[in-house]
Amino acid sequence: MTMHCPHCDSQNIIKSGLVKGRQRFKCKD
C-alpha cells in the first residue's frame, strides 16, 4: 500500500512517528 502526502499528493513521504495516536508523515519533496 502506497501512502500519499495529504498536502501535495506525493508518494515521496517518510513516517515521522505517532502523534496522539495518529500516524504522522513528512513529505520528502
DAMO-V937548 format. One record per backbone hydrogen bond with DSSP energy under -1.0 kcal/mol. NH is the residue of the N-H (numbers start at 1). CO is the residue of the C=O. If there is no record, write none. Layout:
BEGIN
[[NH:CO] [NH:CO]]
END
This chain:
BEGIN
[[5:10] [9:5] [13:11] [14:26] [16:24] [19:22] [22:19] [24:17] [26:14] [28:12]]
END
